[in-house]
Amino acid sequence: MDTNNPDLETFRKQWHEEVTARLRNKEQGFTGSKIPASAERSANAAAMVALPPNEILKEESEPVDGISTQAYHDLEDKEDAGKLGVGGSGHHPSKQASEEPTSALEHYEKAIEREDQGNLGDSLKLYRQAFRLDAGVDRTYKNKHFPPSNSKIKPTDPNPSDAPVTVPNTAHHSLDGPNATSTIAQLIQTFSESSIPAAPSATEGSPPPPCPITKLPPEILIDVLLKAAIIDMSSFARLALVCKRFAYLVATEDRIWERICHGRENGFAAMHYTWAVTVTGNALPTTLQVPDLLRDDPLDFSTLTLARNIPSSTIPHPPLPSLTLSPTYPSYMRMLRTRPRIRFNGCYISTVNYHRPGASNSASNATYTSPVHIVTYYRYLRFFRDGTCASLLTTAEPADVVHHLTKENLHTHHNRESMLPSAVMRHALRGRWRLSGSLDPDEKPSAQGEGDEKEAEGDVHIETEGVDPKYMYRLHLALRSAGRAGGTRNNKLGWKGFWSYNRLTDDWAAFTLRNDRAFFWSRVRSYGMGW
């Protein structure tokens, strides 16, 4: 064996230095240093020739057995960072001690943090410490993390007189302000030049379907809308939801609303401001004249009619109200919506509920054993176009009554033992109705005793048969609107009075209205238009 081989001597020297360095590091207890990769592989590299340092690094970076290796040069720093108190850069115990909460707010924040983590025991301790330091720490925390928003103070005068001309007027920016009506009117006015949009194409690239209504002249289109309004006014109003052009016509075409107001279908021509028939529905006689004694009698005309059997047609009543526009009714659309009128496509229902004590046990003085009765009954009113009406008081629910509340069932031949659905009408009473007179909406009624008293507009007078032929009932109701603003109008009848008249003794008696409730209109589709 040649001992003078310089390469072998160099390898032996390098191997001796590496072993010596490893033993020295092991004795010092230092385990964090990184051993070079070349020394790791020196056990089976006896014949390897010493290479320069740059070549050794190049060889380490090459893949071994087709698997690429990755060098972690910052492993020492990461290992040191994970150690506590051994020269690493991790959190030192003294640093952790300095992060302990000291103030009440810090205790409170730490408690919330522990509560979010699910550590309720530590959270409760921190909460107690926080409130011991400061009883109002919860408000402090709220003000810090959830400060109140700075509410904008509205100026008393958004456009003062000394403001420059360039300052815009902001009073009309809100639809809830005083100029909301004018703003909506201006918005509708912008629809005047709009056209009816055609139907879109079914698929992309295909021609749109024909839409003949877009080619109609305005005169014909208005006539079509007029016919639709006469047939069904609610459907005509819903046309405003179709497009801007229809919305403009529905809101501004006053000729259509004028025709509805003057018509007998839904307008005021169908209202009766004088008695049109007798209580039983017969035609009024017109041959009798009012005696001079009765003309000068200051008593109520209705009382004289009942007591002296004078036909109502001979008694003067206020004329029909004028349908001219006024400050109260600036347009026919507003007149139709707000002026009192009776609805014929439904009935008015009053639901009455009240409690009354039952018979108590005389042998026991305990009040909790006394029964309490809950009484429920219904009043029904349906108005017909000829001036007649039907009144019914029953315990039957509306679903069992409204479809039978017709003229055909207003007869006296209902058998008590009858099981027919229409037998609920055996207690129905015939009657007649009229609206109160033609008081000018801009004129206030005169006080009692100041000349000729005029009837206020909006009251309904009803006379019906009594349960006995010698009696007659009179109802005085007021037309009102119930529900949200801008919704259905004239859908409520409030009580003003309820009397009974005895034809034999000529006596009037008033019914108490302690339990009675107002009537509310309910549409019945089977009635149609109420013809």
C-alpha positions in Angstrom: 0.0 0.0 0.0 1.5 3.3 -1.0 1.7 5.6 2.0 2.9 8.5 -0.1 -0.5 9.0 -1.8 -1.3 12.7 -1.3 -5.0 12.4 -1.9 -5.3 9.7 0.7 -3.5 11.8 3.3 -5.7 14.8 2.6 -8.9 12.7 3.1 -7.5 11.2 6.4 -6.7 14.7 7.7 -10.2 16.0 6.8 -11.9 13.0 8.4 -9.8 13.4 11.6 -10.8 17.1 11.9 -14.5 16.3 11.5 -14.5 13.6 14.1 -12.6 15.9 16.5 -15.1 18.7 16.0 -18.1 16.4 16.6 -16.7 15.1 19.9 -16.0 18.6 21.0 -19.5 19.7 20.3 -20.9 16.7 22.1 -19.0 17.4 25.2 -20.2 21.0 25.3 -23.8 19.9 25.1 -24.5 22.0 22.0 -27.0 20.2 19.8 -28.3 23.1 17.7 -25.4 23.3 15.2 -25.8 21.9 11.8 -23.5 19.2 10.6 -22.4 19.6 6.9 -24.1 17.3 4.5 -20.8 16.1 3.1 -19.7 14.8 6.6 -23.0 12.9 6.8 -22.2 11.0 3.7 -18.4 10.5 4.4 -18.8 7.0 6.0 -18.9 5.3 2.6 -16.8 7.9 0.7 -13.4 6.5 1.3 -12.4 6.9 -2.3 -13.9 10.3 -2.7 -11.4 12.9 -3.8 -11.5 16.2 -1.9 -13.4 18.9 -3.8 -13.4 22.6 -3.5 -16.1 24.1 -1.2 -18.1 25.4 -4.2 -18.2 22.0 -5.8 -19.3 20.4 -2.5 -22.3 22.8 -2.3 -23.1 22.1 -5.9 -23.1 18.4 -5.3 -25.4 18.8 -2.2 -28.0 20.6 -4.3 -28.1 17.9 -6.9 -30.9 15.3 -6.5 -30.1 11.9 -5.1 -31.8 8.8 -6.5 -34.2 11.1 -8.4 -35.5 12.8 -5.3 -34.7 16.5 -4.9 -33.5 17.6 -1.5 -34.3 21.0 0.1 -31.9 22.8 2.4 -33.3 24.6 5.4 -30.7 27.2 6.2 -32.8 29.0 8.8 -33.5 25.9 10.9 -31.2 27.2 13.7 -33.2 30.4 14.0 -36.5 28.6 14.1 -35.2 26.1 16.7 -33.9 29.0 18.8 -37.2 30.9 18.5 -39.1 27.8 19.9 -36.9 27.7 23.0 -37.8 29.6 26.2 -34.9 31.4 28.0 -32.1 29.7 26.1 -30.8 32.5 24.0 -33.7 32.2 21.5 -35.9 35.0 20.2 -39.1 33.5 21.6 -41.4 35.0 24.3 -39.5 35.3 27.5 -41.4 34.6 30.8 -40.7 38.2 31.9 -42.3 39.4 28.7 -45.4 37.3 29.3 -45.6 38.6 32.8 -45.7 42.2 31.5 -48.7 41.3 29.3 -51.0 40.5 32.3 -54.0 42.9 32.5 -53.7 45.8 35.0 -56.6 48.1 34.4 -60.3 47.4 34.6 -60.7 47.8 30.8 -57.9 45.3 30.1 -59.4 42.8 32.5 -62.7 43.2 30.7 -61.2 42.8 27.3 -59.3 39.7 28.5 -62.5 38.3 29.9 -64.3 38.7 26.6 -61.3 37.0 24.8 -61.4 34.0 27.2 -65.2 33.8 26.8 -64.9 33.6 23.0 -62.3 30.8 23.5 -64.8 28.9 25.7 -62.8 29.3 28.9 -65.7 30.4 31.0 -64.0 29.9 34.4 -61.2 32.3 33.7 -63.6 34.6 31.9 -65.7 34.8 35.1 -62.7 35.6 37.3 -61.6 38.4 34.9 -65.1 39.9 34.8 -65.2 40.0 38.6 -61.8 41.7 38.8 -62.8 44.2 36.1 -65.9 45.2 38.0 -64.1 45.4 41.3 -61.7 47.9 39.7 -64.4 49.9 37.9 -68.2 49.4 38.3 -68.8 51.1 34.9 -66.2 49.2 32.9 -68.9 47.9 30.6 -69.8 51.4 29.4 -66.2 52.2 29.0 -65.7 49.1 26.8 -68.8 50.0 24.8 -67.7 53.6 24.2 -64.2 52.4 23.1 -65.2 49.6 20.7 -68.7 50.8 19.7 -68.7 54.6 19.8 -72.1 56.2 19.2 -72.6 57.5 15.7 -72.6 61.3 15.4 -76.2 62.1 14.6 -76.6 64.8 12.1 -78.4 67.8 13.4 -81.0 69.0 10.9 -80.8 72.7 10.3 -83.9 74.7 11.1 -83.7 76.4 7.8 -81.9 74.4 5.1 -82.1 77.4 2.8 -81.6 80.6 4.7 -82.4 83.9 3.1 -78.7 85.0 3.2 -77.5 81.8 1.4 -75.9 82.3 -2.0 -78.0 81.7 -5.2 -75.9 78.7 -6.1 -77.1 76.8 -3.0 -79.6 74.2 -4.2 -83.0 73.9 -2.5 -83.0 70.6 -0.6 -86.6 70.8 0.7 -87.9 68.6 -2.1 -85.3 65.8 -1.7 -87.5 63.8 0.7 -90.8 62.2 -0.4 -92.1 62.5 3.2 -91.7 66.2 3.3 -94.3 68.9 2.6 -93.7 68.8 -1.1 -94.2 65.1 -1.5 -97.4 65.5 -3.5 -95.8 67.9 -5.9 -92.8 65.7 -6.2 -94.9 62.7 -7.1 -96.8 64.8 -9.6 -93.6 65.9 -11.2 -92.4 62.3 -11.4 -95.6 61.2 -13.1 -95.3 64.2 -15.4 -92.0 62.8 -16.6 -93.8 59.8 -17.9 -95.8 61.8 -20.4 -93.4 61.2 -23.3 -93.0 57.5 -22.5 -94.2 54.9 -24.8 -95.6 51.4 -24.2 -92.6 49.0 -24.4 -92.9 46.0 -26.7 -92.6 42.5 -25.3 -89.0 41.2 -25.3 -87.8 38.4 -27.5 -88.2 34.9 -26.2 -84.6 34.0 -27.1 -81.5 35.9 -28.1 -81.5 36.6 -31.8 -85.2 35.8 -32.4 -87.6 38.5 -33.4 -89.8 40.0 -30.7 -93.4 38.9 -30.6 -96.0 41.4 -32.1 -97.5 43.9 -29.7 -100.4 45.7 -31.4 -101.3 47.9 -28.4 -98.1 49.9 -29.0 -99.4 51.0 -32.3 -102.8 52.2 -31.1 -103.5 56.0 -31.4 -103.9 57.8 -28.1 -107.7 58.3 -28.6 -108.4 54.6 -29.1 -106.1 53.6 -26.2 -108.0 56.0 -23.9 -111.3 54.6 -25.0 -110.1 51.0 -24.4 -109.0 52.0 -20.9 -112.4 53.7 -20.3 -114.2 50.4 -21.2 -111.9 48.5 -18.8 -112.6 51.0 -16.0 -116.3 50.6 -16.4 -116.1 46.8 -16.3 -113.7 46.6 -13.3 -112.4 49.8 -11.7 -109.8 47.9 -9.6 -108.3 46.3 -12.7 -108.1 49.7 -14.4 -106.2 51.1 -11.4 -103.7 48.1 -11.4 -102.8 49.0 -15.0 -100.6 51.7 -13.6 -98.2 48.8 -12.6 -97.7 47.7 -16.3 -95.5 50.5 -17.6 -94.9 54.2 -17.3 -97.3 55.1 -20.1 -100.2 53.4 -18.4 -99.2 54.9 -15.1 -99.3 58.4 -16.6 -102.8 57.7 -18.2 -104.3 56.3 -15.1 -103.1 59.1 -12.9 -103.8 62.1 -15.3 -106.6 61.1 -17.7 -109.4 62.9 -15.8 -112.0 62.0 -18.5 -112.0 58.4 -17.5 -112.4 59.2 -13.8 -115.1 61.7 -14.6 -117.0 59.1 -16.5 -116.7 56.7 -13.5 -117.9 59.3 -11.0 -121.0 60.1 -13.1 -121.7 56.5 -14.0 -124.0 54.0 -12.2 -121.5 51.2 -12.2 -119.2 52.5 -9.5 -120.0 56.2 -9.3 -122.3 58.4 -7.4 -125.2 58.0 -9.8 -125.9 54.7 -8.0 -126.1 56.4 -4.6 -129.5 57.3 -3.1 -129.8 60.5 -1.2 -133.6 60.1 -0.7 -135.7 57.1 0.1 -136.2 55.2 -3.1 -138.5 52.4 -1.8 -140.5 51.5 1.2 -139.1 49.4 4.1 -140.4 46.2 2.6 -138.9 47.1 -0.9 -142.1 48.2 -2.6 -142.4 51.3 -4.8 -143.2 54.6 -3.0 -146.7 56.0 -3.6 -146.7 59.5 -5.1 -150.3 60.5 -5.0 -150.5 61.7 -1.4 -149.6 65.2 -0.4 -148.2 66.4 2.9 -150.9 68.1 5.0 -150.3 71.8 5.9 -150.2 70.7 9.5 -147.2 68.6 8.9 -145.4 71.2 6.8 -145.4 73.6 9.8 -144.6 70.9 12.4 -141.0 71.3 13.6 -140.7 67.6 14.5 -138.4 65.3 12.6 -139.8 64.3 9.2 -138.9 60.7 9.7 -140.9 60.6 12.9 -143.9 62.1 11.2 -143.6 59.6 8.4 -143.7 56.7 10.8 -146.3 58.1 13.1 -148.8 59.4 10.6 -148.1 56.9 7.7 -147.1 59.6 5.2 -145.1 58.3 2.3 -141.4 59.4 2.3 -141.5 60.6 -1.3 -143.7 63.6 -0.3 -141.1 64.7 2.3 -138.4 67.1 1.0 -134.9 65.8 1.1 -131.6 67.4 0.1 -130.9 67.3 -3.6 -128.2 65.1 -5.2 -124.7 66.4 -4.4 -123.0 68.3 -7.1 -120.1 66.6 -8.8 -118.2 69.7 -9.7 -114.5 70.0 -8.7 -113.7 72.0 -5.6 -110.6 72.6 -3.4 -111.7 69.5 -1.4 -112.0 67.4 -4.5 -109.5 68.9 -7.0 -109.8 66.0 -9.4 -112.3 63.3 -10.2 -109.9 60.6 -9.2 -109.6 62.1 -5.7 -113.4 62.6 -5.6 -114.0 58.9 -6.3 -111.5 57.8 -3.8 -112.4 60.1 -0.8 -116.1 61.0 -1.3 -118.4 58.8 0.8 -120.2 56.1 -1.3 -121.7 52.7 -0.7 -120.0 49.6 -2.1 -122.2 46.9 -3.8 -119.7 44.2 -4.5 -119.5 43.0 -0.9 -121.1 43.2 2.4 -120.4 45.0 5.7 -119.8 42.7 8.8 -119.6 43.7 12.4 -118.1 41.1 14.8 -119.2 41.5 18.4 -117.4 39.8 21.3 -118.1 40.3 25.0 -117.8 38.4 28.3 -120.6 37.8 30.8 -120.5 35.9 34.1 -122.3 32.6 34.2 -124.4 31.1 37.0 -122.4 30.6 40.1 -122.7 27.7 42.6 -124.6 28.9 45.6 -123.0 26.2 47.8 -119.5 27.5 47.2 -118.2 31.0 47.6 -115.1 30.4 45.6 -114.9 32.9 42.7 -112.5 30.8 40.6 -115.3 28.2 40.1 -117.7 30.7 38.6 -118.0 30.2 34.8 -117.4 33.1 32.4 -119.2 33.0 29.0 -117.6 34.5 25.9 -120.4 35.6 23.6 -119.8 36.1 19.9 -122.3 37.2 17.3 -122.3 38.9 13.9 -124.2 41.7 12.2 -124.4 41.7 8.4 -125.5 44.5 6.1 -125.7 44.3 2.4 -126.8 47.2 0.2 -128.6 46.8 -3.1 -128.6 49.2 -6.0 -132.4 49.8 -6.0 -132.2 51.3 -2.5 -133.1 48.2 -0.5 -130.8 46.4 2.0 -130.7 43.3 4.1 -129.9 43.2 7.8 -129.0 40.0 9.7 -128.1 39.3 13.3 -126.8 35.8 13.8 -124.2 33.7 15.4 -123.3 32.0 12.1 -119.8 32.8 10.8 -119.3 34.9 7.6 -118.4 31.9 5.5 -121.8 30.4 6.1 -123.8 33.6 5.5 -122.3 35.9 2.9 -123.1 33.7 -0.1 -126.8 33.4 0.9 -127.2 37.2 1.7 -129.3 37.7 -1.5 -132.7 39.1 -2.4 -133.9 35.6 -3.3 -133.5 34.5 0.3 -135.2 37.6 1.8 -138.6 35.9 2.4 -140.6 34.7 5.3 -141.1 31.1 4.2 -138.0 29.6 5.9 -138.9 26.6 7.8 -137.5 26.4 11.3 -136.6 22.7 10.8 -135.0 23.3 7.5 -131.4 22.1 7.1 -130.7 24.0 3.9 -127.6 26.3 3.9 -129.9 29.2 3.1 -131.9 28.6 6.3 -129.5 31.0 8.1 -131.5 33.8 6.4 -134.7 33.0 8.3 -133.9 35.9 10.7 -132.9 38.4 8.0 -134.7 41.7 7.9 -135.7 43.8 4.9 -134.9 47.4 4.8 -134.0 50.6 2.8 -131.1 53.0 2.9 -130.0 56.4 1.8 -126.9 58.6 2.2 -127.0 61.9 3.9 -127.4 65.0 1.7 -125.4 67.3 -0.5 -123.6 69.4 2.0 -120.9 71.3 0.1 -117.6 69.8 1.2 -116.2 73.3 1.6 -119.2 74.5 3.7 -119.6 73.7 7.4 -122.9 72.6 8.7 -124.8 75.2 10.7 -125.2 74.8 14.5 -128.3 73.4 16.0 -131.2 75.9 15.9 -129.5 78.2 13.4 -132.0 78.2 10.6 -132.3 75.2 8.3 -129.9 72.5 9.4 -128.1 70.6 6.7 -127.0 67.0 6.9 -123.3 66.4 7.0 -122.1 64.4 4.1 -120.9 60.8 4.8 -123.8 59.4 7.0 -125.9 56.4 6.1 -129.5 56.1 7.3 -131.1 52.7 7.4 -134.7 51.6 8.2 -135.5 47.9 8.6 -138.3 45.7 9.7 -138.6 44.7 13.4 -138.7 41.3 14.8 -142.4 42.0 15.3 -144.6 43.7 12.7 -145.4 46.5 15.1 -141.7 47.5 15.4 -139.3 49.2 13.1 -135.6 49.8 13.5 -133.5 52.8 12.5 -129.7 52.8 12.2 -127.6 55.8 11.8 -124.0 55.0 10.6 -121.1 57.0 9.5 -118.9 56.1 6.5 -115.2 56.1 7.4 -112.0 54.6 6.1 -110.0 52.0 8.0 -106.5 50.6 7.4 -103.3 52.1 6.2 -103.2 55.5 4.7 -103.7 55.4 0.9 -105.5 52.1 1.1 -109.1 51.2 0.6 -111.5 54.0 1.3 -115.1 54.0 2.6 -114.7 50.5 4.0 -116.0 51.2 7.5 -119.4 52.0 9.0 -119.3 53.4 12.5 -122.3 53.5 14.8 -124.0 56.9 15.5 -127.3 55.7 16.8 -129.7 52.7 16.9 -133.4 53.1 17.7 -136.6 51.1 17.8 -140.0 52.6 16.9 -143.3 51.2 18.1 -146.0 51.8 15.5 -148.9 51.2 18.0 -147.8 53.4 20.8 -145.8 55.9 18.8 -142.7 55.5 21.0 -139.1 55.7 20.2 -136.5 53.7 22.2 -132.7 53.8 21.9 -130.6 50.7 22.0 -127.3 50.9 23.9 -124.2 50.4 21.8 -121.9 49.2 24.7 -120.9 45.9 23.0 -121.6 46.7 19.3 -118.6 47.3 17.0 -118.2 49.0 13.7 -119.0 47.3 10.4 -116.1 46.6 8.0 -116.6 46.0 4.3 -115.6 42.6 2.9 -115.6 41.9 -0.9 -117.6 38.9 -2.0 -116.7 37.8 -5.5 -119.9 35.9 -6.1 -121.8 39.3 -5.9 -120.1 40.5 -9.0 -120.9 44.2 -9.5 -124.0 43.9 -7.3 -126.6 44.2 -10.0 
